């Protein structure tokens, strides 16, 4: 199944690790095969990965974008998600975490990323702040 990506002028996106910038007009791309693709709004920098679930997100994102180093990112992911799950008691959040682990194990990394994003608000509410990071509205992939 093809993926249609509609881009705004100047919008950045990452395809298999390559950062690409759209020109000065709206554009649509149709991706015919399986690639690792993220819109700029879904990319998190190391400086933005400042909370436990955002560090989990970052590890999954790196597995998705950099499969050559997946083993190292996977080990970090397992450590981080285990710590996060040990620190929370909310049944719905724990079930979401279990789903993330299952998706990572099944190599459904994009789905795992979007599930991580669902936990941003949960975490922000408990930490009492909203860090300036990747927005929680995902419309991609």
VENPEQUI-V649389 format. One record per run of one state. SS is the DSSP state (A for helix, B for strand, O for the rest). FROM is the first residue (numbers start at 1). TO is the last residue. If there is no record, write none. Layout:
ss:SS from:FROM to:TO
ss:SS from:FROM to:TO
This chain:
ss:O from:1 to:2
ss:B from:3 to:7
ss:O from:8 to:11
ss:B from:12 to:15
ss:O from:16 to:17
ss:B from:18 to:21
ss:O from:22 to:26
ss:B from:27 to:31
ss:O from:32 to:36
ss:B from:37 to:39
ss:A from:40 to:42
ss:O from:43 to:45
ss:A from:46 to:48
ss:O from:49 to:51
ss:A from:52 to:65
ss:O from:66 to:66
ss:A from:67 to:87
ss:O from:88 to:90
ss:A from:91 to:105
ss:O from:106 to:108
ss:A from:109 to:127
ss:O from:128 to:141
